[in-house]
Amino acid sequence: MNMLQIEKKYWKKNLNNIAGIDEAGRGPLAGPVVAACVIFKKDEIIDGIKDSKKLTEKKRDVFYSEIYDKALSIGVGIIHEDIIDKINILQATYLAMKCAIGNLDIKPDIILIDGPGSNIKYYKVDHIINGDNISQTIAAASIIAKVTRDKIMREYHKIFPDYKFQKNKGYGTKYHMNILKNKKSTPIHRKSFKLVKDNLATIKFIRDNYGFNNLGKCLAGSHFVKKNYKIYNSNLVVEKIDDIIDFCFLKNEIFLFVKVITICNNKKYSIGNTIISEKSNYINFIDGYLKEKDVSNNFNFNVISINILKNNKPKINILYSDHIKI
């Protein structure tokens, strides 16, 4: 199949900056919806590219790298579950598309959109049914969106391993639906979706089953994943003071170590200690840990509080922050 037939039609009209846009994640019970927008130079061809759903994960990853190497511009829009719950999944998908367009560094002459609708008003658009199977540009966008979302869900798996997000990516598989009924929802589940709404984790359920210390840790981990941090390690034991550092994140070659203290009904909870002793004990431990791993000693250490408020979004505060470069 000629995957450039639509692009060639517009190239002949001197519309050279042709953007393709597609999304991933409209149907899952958990996690974000992601849209990607891709622009190639005229006559750029990537052999074998097609709809991301028809490719193996390994092949998608190969194309993902090739698309980033060859594209003139790529924009990605990510809308998380809290916004999805506020505006519904359709509007969240449209918003993700607009964010993806806004993150391009080249203005499109026309945008090819997979499917019948988009709510994009300020650009020339062509809505194409089954577009990811007949347009290279849309297919490329579908791959970028899918791989980007899958990477996010693999990070969430590190926080919520029982839900096996690395396999189901938040979709309603039989396993996922069963674990949702048994262990209830996580902070990244879409509360506006009926199956999730019917299985929300109540305060009583949290207290009786896994505790506020674990809830706070999960909330903190999710917060930093949404800020594009990767989870390098977790549950680091600071033996000298018998305490736990909940997470070691990595972003832009800088490590971020985070200890979480959860507050609920004015009581403090933590995986480790709720009282922070001399900060030097943590700094010395982290320095030794990074030297042992033979990686950069450029790091931040944060102590944060997660205040769980009834019927309100948890409030995150930084209690202590230190940047060290050795």
LINCORVEN-V708379 format. One record per residue. N is the residue number from 1. RES is the residue in one letter. BURIAL is b if it has 9 or more other ideal C-beta (glycine too) atoms within 8 Angstrom, else e. Layout:
BEGIN
N_RES_BURIAL, N_RES_BURIAL
END
This chain:
BEGIN
1_M_e, 2_N_e, 3_M_b, 4_L_b, 5_Q_e, 6_I_b, 7_E_b, 8_K_e, 9_K_e, 10_Y_b, 11_W_b, 12_K_e, 13_K_e, 14_N_e, 15_L_b, 16_N_e, 17_N_b, 18_I_b, 19_A_b, 20_G_b, 21_I_b, 22_D_b, 23_E_b, 24_A_b, 25_G_b, 26_R_b, 27_G_e, 28_P_b, 29_L_b, 30_A_b, 31_G_b, 32_P_b, 33_V_b, 34_V_b, 35_A_b, 36_A_b, 37_C_b, 38_V_b, 39_I_b, 40_F_b, 41_K_e, 42_K_e, 43_D_e, 44_E_e, 45_I_e, 46_I_b, 47_D_e, 48_G_e, 49_I_b, 50_K_b, 51_D_b, 52_S_b, 53_K_e, 54_K_e, 55_L_b, 56_T_e, 57_E_e, 58_K_e, 59_K_e, 60_R_b, 61_D_b, 62_V_e, 63_F_b, 64_Y_b, 65_S_e, 66_E_b, 67_I_b, 68_Y_b, 69_D_e, 70_K_e, 71_A_b, 72_L_e, 73_S_b, 74_I_b, 75_G_b, 76_V_b, 77_G_b, 78_I_b, 79_I_b, 80_H_b, 81_E_b, 82_D_e, 83_I_b, 84_I_b, 85_D_e, 86_K_e, 87_I_e, 88_N_e, 89_I_b, 90_L_e, 91_Q_b, 92_A_b, 93_T_b, 94_Y_b, 95_L_b, 96_A_b, 97_M_b, 98_K_b, 99_C_b, 100_A_b, 101_I_b, 102_G_e, 103_N_b, 104_L_b, 105_D_e, 106_I_e, 107_K_e, 108_P_b, 109_D_b, 110_I_b, 111_I_b, 112_L_b, 113_I_b, 114_D_b, 115_G_b, 116_P_e, 117_G_e, 118_S_b, 119_N_e, 120_I_b, 121_K_e, 122_Y_e, 123_Y_b, 124_K_e, 125_V_b, 126_D_b, 127_H_b, 128_I_b, 129_I_e, 130_N_e, 131_G_b, 132_D_b, 133_N_b, 134_I_b, 135_S_b, 136_Q_b, 137_T_b, 138_I_b, 139_A_b, 140_A_b, 141_A_b, 142_S_b, 143_I_b, 144_I_b, 145_A_b, 146_K_b, 147_V_b, 148_T_b, 149_R_b, 150_D_b, 151_K_e, 152_I_b, 153_M_b, 154_R_b, 155_E_b, 156_Y_b, 157_H_b, 158_K_b, 159_I_b, 160_F_b, 161_P_e, 162_D_e, 163_Y_b, 164_K_b, 165_F_b, 166_Q_e, 167_K_e, 168_N_b, 169_K_b, 170_G_b, 171_Y_b, 172_G_b, 173_T_e, 174_K_e, 175_Y_e, 176_H_b, 177_M_b, 178_N_e, 179_I_b, 180_L_b, 181_K_e, 182_N_e, 183_K_e, 184_K_b, 185_S_b, 186_T_b, 187_P_e, 188_I_b, 189_H_b, 190_R_b, 191_K_b, 192_S_b, 193_F_b, 194_K_e, 195_L_b, 196_V_b, 197_K_b, 198_D_e, 199_N_b, 200_L_b, 201_A_b, 202_T_e, 203_I_e, 204_K_e, 205_F_b, 206_I_b, 207_R_e, 208_D_e, 209_N_e, 210_Y_e, 211_G_b, 212_F_b, 213_N_b, 214_N_b, 215_L_b, 216_G_b, 217_K_b, 218_C_b, 219_L_b, 220_A_b, 221_G_b, 222_S_b, 223_H_b, 224_F_b, 225_V_b, 226_K_e, 227_K_e, 228_N_e, 229_Y_b, 230_K_e, 231_I_b, 232_Y_e, 233_N_e, 234_S_b, 235_N_e, 236_L_b, 237_V_e, 238_V_b, 239_E_e, 240_K_e, 241_I_e, 242_D_e, 243_D_b, 244_I_b, 245_I_b, 246_D_b, 247_F_b, 248_C_b, 249_F_b, 250_L_b, 251_K_b, 252_N_e, 253_E_e, 254_I_b, 255_F_b, 256_L_b, 257_F_b, 258_V_b, 259_K_b, 260_V_b, 261_I_b, 262_T_b, 263_I_b, 264_C_b, 265_N_e, 266_N_e, 267_K_e, 268_K_e, 269_Y_b, 270_S_b, 271_I_b, 272_G_b, 273_N_b, 274_T_e, 275_I_e, 276_I_b, 277_S_e, 278_E_e, 279_K_b, 280_S_e, 281_N_b, 282_Y_b, 283_I_b, 284_N_b, 285_F_b, 286_I_b, 287_D_b, 288_G_e, 289_Y_b, 290_L_b, 291_K_e, 292_E_e, 293_K_e, 294_D_e, 295_V_e, 296_S_e, 297_N_b, 298_N_b, 299_F_b, 300_N_b, 301_F_b, 302_N_b, 303_V_b, 304_I_b, 305_S_b, 306_I_b, 307_N_b, 308_I_b, 309_L_e, 310_K_e, 311_N_e, 312_N_e, 313_K_e, 314_P_b, 315_K_e, 316_I_b, 317_N_e, 318_I_e, 319_L_e, 320_Y_b, 321_S_e, 322_D_b, 323_H_e, 324_I_b, 325_K_e, 326_I_e
END
